[in-house]
Amino acid sequence: GLMQQGQLDDAEEALKQAIQQRPGGYAAAELTLANVYRKKGQCDKALPHYEAALKIQPSEPYANGNAGVCYQRLGKTDDAIRALERDALDDG
């Protein structure tokens, strides 16, 4: 089911701490944090974390697709297309 707002806030805090504790980068935590922001309707905050996850793990399948959705919501069509194209290429 859908996470409640309080759970999302708790998850956000836990994930931020996890990311800070791994200086080399933590793709899974970045991706999950981005998804938390997306579920809260904060795509502007989600995108930097999708991009961070992709820097660490370029073939991360969910990051490109979800980033594409966020770019679209923010009206950044070119970025959305680029992210969704990367997503399609990774499926091959």
C-alpha positions in Angstrom: 0.0 0.0 0.0 0.9 3.7 -0.1 3.3 4.9 2.6 1.8 7.5 4.9 3.3 11.0 5.0 4.9 10.3 8.4 6.6 7.2 7.1 7.9 9.1 4.1 9.4 11.7 6.4 11.1 9.0 8.5 12.4 7.3 5.4 13.7 10.6 4.0 15.7 11.2 7.2 17.1 7.6 7.4 18.1 7.7 3.7 19.9 11.0 4.0 21.9 9.7 6.9 22.8 6.5 5.0 24.0 8.5 2.0 26.1 10.8 4.2 27.8 7.7 5.8 28.9 6.3 2.5 31.1 8.9 0.8 31.8 6.8 -2.2 28.1 6.9 -3.1 25.1 4.8 -2.3 23.0 4.2 -5.5 20.2 2.3 -3.8 19.7 4.9 -1.1 19.9 7.7 -3.6 17.2 6.0 -5.8 15.0 5.3 -2.8 15.3 8.8 -1.5 14.4 10.1 -5.0 11.3 7.9 -5.0 10.3 9.2 -1.5 10.5 12.8 -2.8 8.5 11.8 -6.0 5.8 10.2 -3.8 5.6 13.4 -1.8 5.1 15.3 -5.0 8.6 16.9 -4.9 10.0 16.1 -8.2 12.4 19.1 -8.1 14.0 17.5 -5.0 13.9 14.0 -6.5 15.8 14.6 -9.7 19.2 15.3 -8.2 19.0 12.0 -6.4 18.0 10.1 -9.5 21.0 11.7 -11.3 23.3 10.8 -8.3 22.1 7.2 -8.5 22.8 7.1 -12.2 26.3 8.6 -11.8 27.1 5.7 -9.3 25.2 3.0 -11.3 24.5 4.1 -14.9 22.4 1.1 -15.7 20.0 1.5 -12.8 16.7 0.7 -14.5 14.3 2.5 -12.3 16.3 5.7 -12.0 16.0 6.6 -15.7 12.3 5.8 -16.0 11.3 7.6 -12.8 13.6 10.6 -13.6 11.8 10.8 -17.0 8.4 11.0 -15.2 9.7 13.8 -12.9 11.2 15.8 -15.8 7.8 15.5 -17.6 5.9 16.7 -14.5 8.3 19.7 -14.3 7.7 20.5 -18.0 11.3 19.6 -19.0 10.4 17.6 -22.0 13.9 17.3 -23.5 15.3 16.0 -20.3 12.4 13.6 -20.0 13.0 12.2 -23.5 16.7 11.8 -22.8 16.1 9.9 -19.5 13.4 7.7 -21.2 15.7 7.0 -24.1 18.5 5.9 -21.7 15.9 3.7 -20.0 14.9 2.1 -23.3 18.6 1.5 -24.2 19.3 -0.2 -20.9 16.5 -2.7 -21.5 18.2 -4.1 -24.6 
